[in-house]
Amino acid sequence: MRIVTLDASARENILSSLLKRDPNNYESYTAAVQEIVDRVKEEGDAAVFAYTKKFDGADIDSSTIRVTEEEIEEAKASVEPKLLEIMKKAMKNIRDYHQMQLKRSWFDSKPDGTILGQKVTALESAGVYVPGGKAAYPSSVLMNIIPAKVAGVKRIVMVTPPGKDGKVNPVTLTAARLAGATEVYKAGGAQAVAALAFGTESVPRVNKIVGPGNIFVALAKKAVYGHVSIDSIAGPSEILVLADETANPKFVAADLLSQAEHDELASAILVTTSRELAEKVAAEVDMFVKELSRKEILEKSLENFGYILVAETMEEAIDTANAIASEHLEIVTKNPFEVMTKIQNAGAIFIGEYSSEPLGDYFAGPNHVLPTNGTAKFFSPLSVDDFIKKSSIIYYSRDALERIHKDIIAFARAEHLTAHANSIAVRFAGDKEGGD
């Protein structure tokens, strides 16, 4: 990995480089994605089946697109019992964590005859996109479905691309059943997102679409936003490790590579106050890369978006971490909790040398669907809040309204909205002062 002395120019160049990974910059794909979305909106099932044949090589029709109970049972029977047990343990942690996020409706009644409040309601339906193909990502299934389930969503519809044999990966399918999906459909890519957004003869539309995917999925979610809600437009994975001279270089190197292996656009950055640590980590990374299975991806990822930044002070290192606003941030310093209080922008914060990033990916409980590409400056991890909506509650008695009705009328007239003013005035038109 390249070692760079951190200064204002270096930081600006790195931020500029990282932003090139933003899905919003891939305009060359936009037209193709829009064509798929429009065709599914117009043709429904026919378009979904045609694209599934074209992109996934699977023959799917209205009788086979929805996964059956028999297919689910067959999938569960084929999953290794040990993995099943591990998934159940992870599920408990994820559920317990998200249970703490639940919000309740509230009402505030006052003696003056007013009641104000907020009604919290779960979305009626949610769609979960899960990548398919040869890889299986049961952790993503759990992380996307469980918050919806905890929130109280009644219909949780999962879509995932089938293999050429028309089947869904059994581990993915088993995770969906365990987590609480109510329906699973064999469809992937932009066509699946469009089907969830607009509905087809076989796939019901939903209120919100969540879940990771490739550039086609990300841009499709962007294209349908407004017809439905979405969680975010996720970019490539990223990790930033904030470390001082007390950090273990082998641990730091291993953690950086845990994200670099995702794909060639993944970003792995170490920001440290120790030149000695920087050099040791670089050496450890080189040794690990030679041994790990995804060597080519690791090398390209590190070449494109891997950096070791040496800062003069911890304050400068922290400022850089906040500027980058990484998806995953590990703090491996002498006083990590103190450093954590100064972090303003990060998707998930891992504290101490035994809180490595994969702990969050699989097991700890907090959600691993996190803001990327600097969006941690204004976005949050996927949570129960993503699956609820809030309604304001307002009640005024006649006496309560009478006390302030002239103020409302004056405010409305100041905006030249006479019908607004009249809506209040008419309620007191028979009064001595004529409601003015």
Secondary structure, DSSP 8 states (H G I E B T S, - for coil): -EEEE--HHHHHHHHHHHHTT-GGG-GGGHHHHHHHHHHHHHHTHHHHHHHHHHHH-----TTTSB--HHHHHHHHHHS-HHHHHHHHHHHHHHHHHHHTT----EEEE-TTSEEEEEEEEE-SEEEEE---TT---HHHHHHHHHHHHHHT-SEEEEEE---TTS---HHHHHHHHHHT-SEEEE--HHHHHHHHHH--SSS---SEEE----HHHHHHHHHHBTTBEES------EEEEEE-TTS-HHHHHHHHHHHHTS-TT-EEEEEES-HHHHHHHHHHHHHHHHHSTTHHHHHHHHHHHEEEEE-SSHHHHHHHHHHHT-SEEEEESSSHHHHHTT----SEEEESTT--HHHHHHTSSS-S----TTGGGT-----GGGGEEEEEEEEE-HHHHHHHHHHHHHHHHHTT-HHHHHHHHGGGTTSTTTT-
